[in-house]
């Protein structure tokens, strides 16, 4: 199995363990703790249309991971913020995804080389 397939399998395992869909995980990942972007801004970060993100926000709101409220500057604008449980789940998500078995199998020297290459192309 190639690296890409193993990475996708690993992502799937992480999402399954945290009971998140890919879209929900992407939303949680793109929200920094304390950040309160508008639904439109969050949709831009996630690379989707705001109308498509609205249902995902409702799903994670029902799980208590985010709160959604009207913006103070404009009541027509909806802003999203991670809750305490959302922040904790986000940390778990990032930690799980960072433990990629394919990369963990590399020696420290090879991992350092890979990070240097990734920084160059980022």
Phi, psi and omega in degrees: 000137183277170184302317181299313181296319179295322179294317177298319177300317180296316178301315179300320179296317179298312182296320178296316180298326181266001179056048178240144168279169178300316181296320178294318180296320179298318178297311181298319180298319185282351178262118175279146176304132180086347180284144178226067180287159173289163176302320179298315180294318180295321177298320177299315179299324182274351179074032180227168176284142179306325180295330178282332182279336184304315179295322180295317177301317178299321180295313182285335173294317179298331177276356180079018183272333178222162168240147180233130181212168177288143178289146180293325183284338182201109185296346178280343182268132179260128177248149186238140178217141175292142172271177175305309177299327178294319178297316180295319179294321178299317178299317179296319179299310181297318179297318180295313181295330180288338179271062181281117183303327180294320180281324178299333181287345180284153173291163179303319181296315180293323177297318178298316178299317179298316178299321178297318179296315181297323177295324179295321184268350182286000000 
